[in-house]
Amino acid sequence: MVRIGEVQAPAATRDALARGRLRASLVPDLLVEARRIVNTVIAGWHGRRKRGIGENFWQFRPYVEGDASRIDWRRSARDDHTYVRDREWEAAHTVWLWADPSPSMLYKSTGAGVSKQSRALVLTLAMAELLSRSGERIAWPGLTDPFTARNGAERIAAQLMHVGDLPAKPDLSDIRRFCDIVIASDFLDPVEETMAWLDVLARHGVRAHLIEVADPAEETFPYAGRTEFTDPETGDKLTAGRAEMLADEYRLLYTARRQELARWCKRLGWSFTVNHTDRLASDALVRLHMAMTADGSYAGLTSGHAGLTSGHAGLTSNHAGPTATASGGKPGKAVA
């Protein structure tokens, strides 16, 4: 029997970083528009051009009695005056990045160029490269605190290489208002579970950008005849005598999941983008760029293929490809 898809080995982080940088080079510098509410947050490296709290040097100025600023003794030693060092007032925007590490992301069909996990990692590291280039603060929930660095993508990649097993879903409760978060996943869990997990972001006023990474076989369901599906999350198996009989119901469930999630994101003012592993990663980066530089109202569902969606249970086939309907009426989570 011919395999349409199978589980791949986890992507090498160094390789993903190199490909992420290549994709990032195809997109203009990213300047994230922070929403101007109360004390307006301004995109990182622009700053306010006045002294205040920040990381960048602003100026030396003569010390006056009662000045609370710290004296810069090295500069003062150059002549007979005493100087203090001022920093530039700066409120860099914080963007959190996360790529789904769950087993279902390891799926790759014969029609795709890479696994879903590889594509998600490339997208997040490409965003890290773009944001770091623009002077924004970036962070990975459960892995790093927010930081600003020109080599931000490399720092995150290094952390990922040395960390142990990452949780299937990180704790998002510490992400606060005025931040953005980019989440790359197949989002094949039941929609209710995904919404419950992300609800804390909505309550904290965080703007989220969801990138659904999809394998083409997960949408077309190219299975026929006797087919065995394996759930990559649990190892459970499902054997279908005539897999083609499941196709119509599966596609309806797959489509419904994606559409419901996209509508929910739109109501919240979030963006939702679909990127297929047989298409360029840069397609998603351009759409994400548009969403992050918009005023927050952008939430267009963008897709390369006609959208077809499923629930939770990534299924690998011995005869044919990716996903199928799991027991209990929930669609399957395909590893791609």
C-alpha positions as CSV (number, residue, x, y, z in Angstrom):
1,M,0.0,0.0,0.0
2,V,1.2,3.5,-0.8
3,R,1.6,6.0,1.9
4,I,0.2,9.5,1.3
5,G,1.6,10.9,4.5
6,E,3.6,10.0,7.6
7,V,5.2,11.3,10.7
8,Q,8.5,13.1,10.3
9,A,11.4,13.6,12.6
10,P,11.4,16.9,14.5
11,A,12.8,19.8,12.5
12,A,16.4,20.9,13.3
13,T,16.2,24.3,14.9
14,R,19.3,25.6,13.2
15,D,17.9,24.6,9.8
16,A,14.6,26.2,10.6
17,L,16.4,29.4,11.7
18,A,18.3,29.6,8.4
19,R,15.1,29.1,6.4
20,G,13.3,31.6,8.7
21,R,15.9,34.3,8.0
22,L,15.6,33.6,4.3
23,R,11.9,34.1,4.4
24,A,12.3,37.2,6.6
25,S,14.6,38.7,4.0
26,L,11.7,38.6,1.5
27,V,9.5,40.9,3.7
28,P,10.1,44.6,4.4
29,D,11.1,45.7,7.8
30,L,8.2,45.1,10.2
31,L,7.0,48.1,12.2
32,V,4.3,46.9,14.6
33,E,1.6,49.5,15.2
34,A,0.9,49.5,18.9
35,R,-2.6,50.8,19.7
36,R,-2.6,54.3,21.1
37,I,-4.6,53.8,24.3
38,V,-4.0,55.8,27.5
39,N,-0.2,55.9,27.6
40,T,0.3,55.1,23.9
41,V,2.8,52.4,23.2
42,I,5.1,53.2,20.3
43,A,6.8,50.8,18.0
44,G,10.2,49.9,19.6
45,W,13.1,51.7,18.0
46,H,11.4,54.9,17.3
47,G,11.2,55.9,20.9
48,R,9.9,59.3,22.1
49,R,13.1,61.3,21.6
50,K,13.2,62.5,25.2
51,R,14.8,61.3,28.3
52,G,13.1,58.7,30.4
53,I,13.0,55.0,31.0
54,G,14.6,53.0,28.2
55,E,17.6,51.0,27.2
56,N,19.3,53.3,24.7
57,F,21.7,56.1,25.5
58,W,20.2,59.6,25.1
59,Q,22.7,62.2,26.2
60,F,25.2,63.4,28.7
61,R,24.2,66.5,30.6
62,P,25.8,68.5,33.5
63,Y,24.9,67.4,37.0
64,V,22.9,69.8,39.1
65,E,22.5,69.7,42.8
66,G,19.6,67.4,43.8
67,D,19.6,65.6,40.5
68,A,18.3,62.1,41.1
69,S,20.0,60.7,38.0
70,R,23.1,58.6,38.4
71,I,26.5,60.3,37.8
72,D,28.5,58.9,34.9
73,W,32.0,59.0,36.5
74,R,33.8,57.8,33.3
75,R,32.5,60.7,31.3
76,S,33.0,63.1,34.2
77,A,36.7,62.1,34.5
78,R,37.4,63.6,31.0
79,D,37.2,67.2,32.2
80,D,36.4,69.4,35.2
81,H,32.6,68.9,35.0
82,T,30.3,66.3,36.5
83,Y,27.9,64.6,34.1
84,V,24.9,62.3,34.3
85,R,23.9,59.9,31.6
86,D,20.3,60.1,30.3
87,R,18.5,57.3,28.6
88,E,16.0,57.8,25.8
89,W,12.3,57.3,26.8
90,E,11.2,54.2,24.9
91,A,8.3,51.9,25.0
92,A,9.1,49.0,22.7
93,H,6.1,46.9,21.8
94,T,6.2,43.3,23.0
95,V,5.3,40.5,20.6
96,W,5.1,37.0,21.9
97,L,5.8,34.1,19.5
98,W,4.8,30.4,19.8
99,A,4.9,27.4,17.5
100,D,2.9,24.3,18.4
101,P,5.2,21.4,19.4
102,S,2.5,18.8,19.6
103,P,3.0,15.4,17.8
104,S,0.3,16.2,15.2
105,M,2.6,18.9,13.8
106,L,5.1,16.3,12.7
107,Y,2.8,15.1,9.9
108,K,3.9,15.5,6.2
109,S,2.1,14.2,3.1
110,T,3.8,13.5,-0.2
111,G,2.2,16.6,-1.6
112,A,3.9,18.9,0.9
113,G,7.4,20.3,1.0
114,V,7.8,20.2,4.8
115,S,6.1,19.0,7.9
116,K,3.7,21.3,9.7
117,Q,6.1,21.6,12.7
118,S,8.9,22.7,10.4
119,R,6.8,25.3,8.7
120,A,5.4,26.7,12.0
121,L,9.0,27.0,13.4
122,V,10.2,28.7,10.3
123,L,7.3,31.2,10.5
124,T,7.9,32.1,14.1
125,L,11.7,32.4,13.7
126,A,11.2,34.6,10.6
127,M,8.9,36.8,12.7
128,A,11.5,36.9,15.4
129,E,14.1,38.1,12.8
130,L,11.8,40.8,11.4
131,L,10.7,42.1,14.8
132,S,14.2,42.1,16.2
133,R,15.3,44.1,13.1
134,S,12.7,46.6,13.9
135,G,13.7,46.9,17.6
136,E,10.6,45.3,19.1
137,R,10.7,43.2,22.3
138,I,10.0,39.6,21.6
139,A,9.4,36.5,23.8
140,W,8.4,32.9,23.7
141,P,5.9,31.9,26.4
142,G,7.3,29.4,28.9
143,L,10.8,29.8,27.3
144,T,12.0,33.4,27.5
145,D,11.0,36.7,29.1
146,P,10.5,39.7,26.7
147,F,13.9,41.0,25.4
148,T,15.2,43.3,22.8
149,A,18.2,42.2,20.7
150,R,19.3,42.4,17.1
151,N,19.9,38.7,17.1
152,G,16.5,37.8,18.7
153,A,15.8,35.0,16.3
154,E,19.1,33.3,17.0
155,R,18.6,33.7,20.8
156,I,15.2,32.0,20.6
157,A,16.6,29.3,18.4
158,A,19.4,28.6,20.8
159,Q,16.9,28.3,23.7
160,L,14.7,25.9,21.7
161,M,17.7,23.7,20.9
162,H,18.7,23.3,24.6
163,V,15.3,23.1,26.2
164,G,13.6,19.8,27.1
165,D,10.1,18.9,26.2
166,L,7.9,21.9,25.8
167,P,4.3,21.8,27.1
168,A,1.6,21.1,24.5
169,K,0.1,24.5,25.4
170,P,1.9,27.2,27.3
171,D,0.4,29.3,30.1
172,L,-0.7,32.5,28.6
173,S,-1.9,34.2,31.7
174,D,1.1,36.4,32.1
175,I,0.7,38.1,28.7
176,R,-0.9,41.5,29.3
177,R,-2.6,44.3,27.5
178,F,-0.8,46.2,24.7
179,C,1.0,43.0,23.6
180,D,0.6,41.0,20.5
181,I,1.0,37.2,20.2
182,V,1.7,35.2,17.0
183,I,0.6,31.5,17.3
184,A,1.4,29.0,14.6
185,S,-0.5,25.7,15.0
186,D,-2.7,23.3,13.1
187,F,-5.5,24.2,15.5
188,L,-7.0,20.7,15.1
189,D,-8.2,20.5,18.7
190,P,-11.9,20.9,19.2
191,V,-12.8,24.6,18.7
192,E,-14.2,24.9,22.2
193,E,-10.8,23.8,23.7
194,T,-8.9,26.2,21.5
195,M,-11.2,29.1,22.5
196,A,-11.0,28.2,26.2
197,W,-7.2,28.2,26.0
198,L,-7.0,31.5,24.2
199,D,-9.8,33.2,26.2
200,V,-7.3,34.6,28.7
201,L,-5.7,36.7,25.9
202,A,-9.1,38.2,25.0
203,R,-9.8,39.0,28.7
204,H,-6.4,40.7,29.1
205,G,-6.8,42.8,25.9
206,V,-4.0,41.0,24.0
207,R,-4.2,41.1,20.2
208,A,-3.6,37.6,18.8
209,H,-2.6,36.6,15.3
210,L,-3.4,32.9,14.5
211,I,-1.6,31.1,11.7
212,E,-3.2,27.8,10.9
213,V,-0.5,25.6,9.3
214,A,-2.2,23.0,7.1
215,D,-1.0,20.0,5.1
216,P,-2.9,19.8,1.7
217,A,-3.8,16.2,2.3
218,E,-5.6,17.2,5.5
219,E,-8.1,19.2,3.3
220,T,-8.5,17.0,0.3
221,F,-8.7,13.7,2.3
222,P,-7.2,11.6,-0.6
223,Y,-7.9,8.2,1.0
224,A,-9.7,5.3,-0.6
225,G,-10.1,1.6,0.1
226,R,-9.0,-0.1,3.3
227,T,-7.0,2.5,5.3
228,E,-5.5,2.5,8.8
229,F,-5.3,5.9,10.5
230,T,-3.1,6.5,13.6
231,D,-3.6,9.3,16.1
232,P,-0.2,10.9,16.7
233,E,-1.3,12.3,20.0
234,T,-2.5,9.0,21.6
235,G,-1.4,6.2,19.2
236,D,-5.0,5.1,18.8
237,K,-5.7,3.5,15.5
238,L,-8.8,3.6,13.3
239,T,-9.3,1.2,10.3
240,A,-11.7,2.2,7.6
241,G,-12.9,-0.4,5.2
242,R,-13.7,2.2,2.6
243,A,-12.1,5.4,3.5
244,E,-13.7,7.3,0.7
245,M,-17.1,7.0,2.4
246,L,-15.8,9.2,5.2
247,A,-14.6,12.0,2.9
248,D,-17.7,14.2,2.7
249,E,-18.5,14.2,6.4
250,Y,-14.8,14.8,7.2
251,R,-14.5,17.8,4.9
252,L,-17.7,19.3,6.4
253,L,-16.2,19.0,9.9
254,Y,-12.9,20.3,8.8
255,T,-14.4,23.3,7.1
256,A,-16.7,24.1,10.0
257,R,-13.9,24.1,12.5
258,R,-11.8,26.5,10.6
259,Q,-14.7,28.8,9.8
260,E,-15.9,28.9,13.4
261,L,-12.4,29.7,14.7
262,A,-12.0,32.4,12.0
263,R,-15.3,34.0,12.9
264,W,-14.4,34.0,16.6
265,C,-11.1,35.7,15.8
266,K,-12.8,38.3,13.7
267,R,-15.2,39.2,16.5
268,L,-12.2,39.8,18.8
269,G,-10.3,41.9,16.3
270,W,-7.7,39.2,15.9
271,S,-6.2,38.0,12.6
272,F,-6.5,34.5,11.3
273,T,-4.3,33.2,8.4
274,V,-4.0,29.8,6.8
275,N,-0.7,28.7,5.4
276,H,-0.3,25.5,3.5
277,T,2.8,23.4,3.6
278,D,2.8,23.1,-0.2
279,R,2.9,26.9,-0.5
280,L,5.5,29.5,0.4
281,A,6.0,30.5,4.0
282,S,6.4,34.1,2.9
283,D,2.7,34.2,1.8
284,A,1.8,33.9,5.5
285,L,4.4,36.5,6.5
286,V,3.0,39.1,4.1
287,R,-0.5,38.6,5.5
288,L,0.7,38.7,9.0
289,H,2.6,41.9,8.3
290,M,-0.6,43.5,7.0
291,A,-2.5,42.3,10.1
292,M,0.1,43.5,12.6
293,T,0.4,47.0,11.0
294,A,-3.4,47.4,10.8
295,D,-5.3,49.3,13.5
296,G,-6.5,46.0,15.0
297,S,-9.7,45.6,12.9
298,Y,-8.0,43.3,10.4
299,A,-9.1,39.7,10.8
300,G,-9.4,38.3,7.3
301,L,-9.4,34.6,6.8
302,T,-6.8,34.0,4.1
303,S,-6.3,30.6,2.6
304,G,-4.5,29.1,-0.4
305,H,-6.8,26.1,-0.8
306,A,-10.5,25.9,-0.2
307,G,-10.7,25.7,3.6
308,L,-11.5,22.3,5.1
309,T,-11.1,21.6,8.7
310,S,-11.2,19.0,11.5
311,G,-11.2,18.6,15.2
312,H,-8.6,16.7,17.3
313,A,-6.9,13.4,16.4
314,G,-4.1,13.6,13.9
315,L,-4.3,10.5,11.9
316,T,-1.6,9.0,9.7
317,S,-2.5,6.5,7.0
318,N,-0.8,3.4,5.8
319,H,-2.7,3.5,2.6
320,A,-3.3,7.2,2.2
321,G,-2.8,10.4,3.9
322,P,-3.6,12.6,6.8
323,T,-6.8,12.9,8.8
324,A,-10.1,11.2,9.4
325,T,-13.1,11.3,11.7
326,A,-12.3,10.0,15.1
327,S,-14.6,8.2,17.5
328,G,-17.3,10.3,19.2
329,G,-17.9,12.4,16.0
330,K,-14.8,14.6,16.5
331,P,-12.7,15.1,13.4
332,G,-9.2,13.7,13.3
333,K,-6.0,15.7,14.1
334,A,-3.6,15.1,11.2
335,V,0.1,15.1,11.7
336,A,1.5,17.1,8.9
